[in-house]
């Protein structure tokens, strides 16, 4: 059996198992009113690194630090992300009873849960990639986004997402929050980056292979080290990005494009696809945006960067540092905290009849998890 056939069979089996599992899961609700509102973020149980899920964990931390009780709501009992350090409040569907006054936050890929959710449960759709809006429950998406009386708001993370959602669902209330890039992890190294080129093989693998092989055939990569970033923790990726000079972004349709933004924050000259969601920061002053699928244009942009850096040592570094200043200014952690707290405070004020939990006070959730690990509070402070 070939590897490609084995992968195909595995994907089909995994898809069938996931479909059966999803159909059997349910979100339990109650008509009782809780002592204080709790925000539950329904979150996929993905074992592998995924920037969007890490964002959910961070937003739960931000809300708890601001005095708004929030939990990551996983499917499987005892599940928690382990590919980055966290002490985020986590629970699961078996432990939670969502009461009136609580707020359920559902990712854009879990619309099928909303389609069978009991009426009266106030909820938010957290859409981090508008291109995935119709992945599940496509036929019901229109009603779920703009006809549901229980939808409090839609929250998204880029101008592109917001424009696309406003176009598809003109009656929906869509809030945009800016994601933050952590400067403690993603910042330029102390020394000049070496002749290293980073990329992520799992993104746009077909284009990546073509571009790299053409560059090799033309002898352009002699003296340069290619750094595939795969199977690494978040902190390991950050360390690698501090040591690379150029980052190649092979993407298709991104909601925002955190890897490219994080590479810029580390001082990389980024070449590649903005995936539409990253168009707002993929600026030609300090990066080289390439049209999706344009392999030849990609190769020529890499050659131009290498030639310019050879003729003017520091050419890539200067542009990478300009990109870093832009990212760290526009996408600061402080800005993300302010916007997340402000957005959820507004939503809770509009949809809850009870008092908002005062800043600095953390009250018990509607249904507290039974394991102690889920009760640890984050140390993040809102400024």
C-alpha positions, -999 to +999 in steps of 0.1 A: +000+000+000+014+034-010+017+062+015-007+084-004-033+056-004-028+050+033-033+087+040-064+088+019-079+058+038-070+074+071-087+107+062-119+089+051-120+068+083-112+099+105-139+119+087-165+092+092-156+089+129-157+126+134-191+129+117-205+102+139-190+117+170-203+152+163-238+140+156-239+123+191-226+154+210-251+179+224-250+211+244-271+208+275-291+239+285-314+250+313-342+276+317-328+285+351-310+318+355-274+316+368-260+337+397-238+355+372-232+353+334-206+328+322-191+329+287-184+294+272-162+291+241-170+259+223-136+247+211-125+218+188-104+191+204-074+194+180-042+178+191-021+196+166-011+233+167-038+256+153-035+294+158-072+299+159-077+276+189-048+293+207-066+326+202-097+312+219-076+302+249-061+337+251-096+354+249-108+332+277-077+343+298-084+380+289-120+378+300-113+361+333-085+386+340-111+414+334-136+398+358-159+382+332-161+345+340-152+325+309-143+289+300-129+270+271-156+243+264-140+212+249-159+181+237-139+154+254-137+152+292-103+162+305-090+175+272-067+205+272-042+219+246-007+209+255+014+223+226+018+257+244+019+265+281-014+276+296-035+276+328-066+286+310-100+277+326-111+246+307-142+224+310-162+201+287-197+194+274-203+166+300-199+190+329-217+221+317-253+232+318-257+265+300-283+286+318-302+317+308-279+347+311-249+327+300-233+333+266-221+306+243-194+314+218-192+291+188-165+290+160-175+294+124-168+257+118-194+245+143-226+260+129-241+225+129-243+227+167-262+260+165-286+245+140-298+221+167-294+244+197-324+249+219-341+283+214-333+309+240-296+303+244-278+336+236-247+330+215-219+346+195-203+333+164-166+337+166-156+337+129-118+337+125-119+327+089-148+339+068-139+314+040-148+285+064-183+299+071-201+273+050-179+243+060-208+229+080-246+236+080-241+256+048-279+256+040-287+270+075-259+297+075-280+325+062-307+321+090-281+314+117-262+346+109-290+371+104-324+356+113-317+340+147-332+359+176-306+343+199-275+355+180-260+383+201-232+392+176-206+379+152-169+386+162-141+384+137-104+392+134-096+410+102-110+436+079-113+411+051-134+388+072-157+416+083-162+428+047-170+393+035-194+386+063-211+420+059-215+412+022-230+377+028-251+386+058-259+424+056-283+422+086-257+406+110-240+427+137-202+420+131-175+432+155-138+432+145-111+427+172-074+430+165-053+399+174-022+405+194+013+392+187+032+384+219+065+404+219+079+382+246+079+353+221+079+371+187+105+398+184+138+403+165+168+384+178+197+403+193+220+394+165+217+397+127+197+368+114+217+342+095+213+331+059+182+310+067+148+309+050+118+296+070+085+282+058+057+259+070+054+228+049+018+220+058+006+253+043+003+253+005+026+222+002+022+219-036+033+255-042+060+253-017+076+223-034+074+239-068+090+272-056+118+255-036+127+230-064+128+258-090+151+279-068+173+248-062+175+241-099+186+277-105+212+275-078+197+304-059+197+285-025+234+278-024+247+292+009+212+294+023+196+270+048+159+261+044+141+258+077+109+238+075+088+246+106+067+215+113+059+195+145+072+224+167+057+240+198+047+276+197+078+287+215+100+266+193+086+282+162+093+316+178+129+307+184+133+296+148+118+328+134+143+348+154+171+331+136+157+333+100+161+363+077+133+354+052+100+337+057+080+322+028+042+323+033+023+296+013-013+301+021-046+301+002-075+317+021-066+330+055-088+347+081-058+367+093-026+348+088-008+347+122+023+328+110+033+356+085+025+383+112+046+364+137+075+361+112+073+398+106+073+405+143+106+385+145+122+407+119+118+385+088+113+398+053+082+379+043+075+368+007+043+351-004+006+350-002-015+371+022-045+348+018-067+379+017-070+381+055-034+392+058-037+419+032-039+446+059-004+440+071+013+424+040+025+458+029+049+463-001+071+486+020+085+457+040+072+425+024+066+410-011+030+400-016+025+374-043-008+365-060-022+331-048-009+303-071+017+324-089+046+301-085+067+319-111+061+353-094+070+337-061+103+324-074+112+358-090+104+376-057+127+353-037+155+357-063+151+395-062+153+395-024+184+373-024+201+395-051+192+427-033+206+413+000+238+402-017+243+436-033+233+455-002+240+434+030+212+441+055+186+448+028+163+420+041+170+428+077+161+465+073+127+456+058+122+429+084+128+454+112+103+478+096+078+450+094+084+442+131+078+477+142+045+478+123+032+445+136+041+452+172+024+486+170-008+476+152-013+441+168-002+447+203-014+425+232-027+455+250-049+465+220-063+429+218-071+429+255-089+463+253-110+453+223-119+418+236-130+431+270-149+461+254-167+439+228-178+413+253-189+439+279-210+455+252-226+422+242-232+411+278-247+445+286-271+443+257-281+407+262-280+401+300-307+413+324-284+408+354-254+428+366-221+425+348-194+409+370-173+438+384-138+442+371-113+422+392-139+399+407-141+363+395-172+344+405-180+307+401-194+295+367-229+282+362-216+246+363-180+244+377-158+217+364-151+190+390-114+186+383-090+211+400-070+216+369-099+233+353-103+258+382-069+274+379-071+311+371-049+329+346-022+354+356-028+377+327-037+413+336-057+437+315-041+471+310 
